[in-house]
Amino acid sequence: MAIIGFIVCGVLLIYFSLAWAAVAFNTLGKYNIGGVPNTYKDKIFTLVLLCVLAFGWIALFENAPFTVTVAAHNIKE
């Protein structure tokens, strides 16, 4: 069950990441898509959402139900 929850959370975080990218495209520039100037409040809110999203990714991988181990092998030619 833990792996199913991990996959669901991963899919949701991918969805939220894509949605954040669309919001960032609209709010982090000088003007939004409609040509209206963006306020600093919009930009700060977008960056706060980025921090929350990053925290979600970090929490997901810290609480993953599996571990990935990378081992170095000595290759002699």
C-alpha positions in Angstrom: 0.0 0.0 0.0 2.9 2.4 0.7 4.1 2.2 -2.9 0.7 3.0 -4.2 0.5 6.1 -2.0 4.0 7.1 -3.1 3.0 6.8 -6.8 -0.2 8.8 -6.2 1.7 11.5 -4.3 4.3 11.6 -7.1 1.6 12.0 -9.8 -0.1 14.7 -7.8 3.2 16.5 -7.4 4.0 16.3 -11.1 0.5 17.8 -11.8 1.1 20.6 -9.3 4.6 21.2 -10.7 3.2 21.6 -14.2 0.4 23.8 -12.9 3.0 26.0 -11.1 4.9 26.3 -14.3 1.8 27.7 -16.0 1.2 30.1 -13.1 4.9 31.2 -13.1 4.8 31.9 -16.9 1.8 34.2 -16.3 2.9 35.9 -13.0 6.7 36.2 -12.9 7.1 38.4 -15.9 6.5 42.2 -16.2 3.1 41.6 -17.8 0.7 38.7 -17.6 -0.8 37.1 -20.7 -3.6 39.7 -20.9 -1.1 42.6 -20.9 -1.8 43.7 -17.4 1.3 44.5 -15.2 2.0 42.0 -12.5 2.3 43.2 -8.9 5.0 42.2 -6.5 2.3 40.4 -4.4 1.7 38.1 -7.3 5.4 37.4 -7.8 6.0 36.7 -4.1 2.9 34.5 -3.9 4.2 32.5 -6.9 7.6 32.1 -5.3 6.0 31.0 -2.0 4.1 28.4 -3.9 7.4 27.2 -5.4 8.8 26.8 -1.8 5.8 24.8 -0.8 6.1 22.6 -3.9 9.8 22.0 -3.3 9.0 21.1 0.3 6.4 18.6 -1.0 9.0 16.9 -3.3 11.6 16.8 -0.5 9.1 15.3 1.9 8.0 12.7 -0.7 11.5 11.5 -1.3 12.5 11.5 2.4 9.5 9.3 3.2 9.8 7.0 0.2 8.9 3.4 1.0 12.1 2.1 -0.7 15.8 3.0 -0.9 18.1 3.4 -3.9 21.7 2.3 -3.4 24.4 3.1 -5.9 27.5 1.1 -5.6 30.8 1.8 -7.3 32.5 -1.0 -9.0 36.2 -1.2 -9.7 36.6 -1.8 -13.4 40.1 -3.0 -14.4 41.0 -3.0 -18.1 
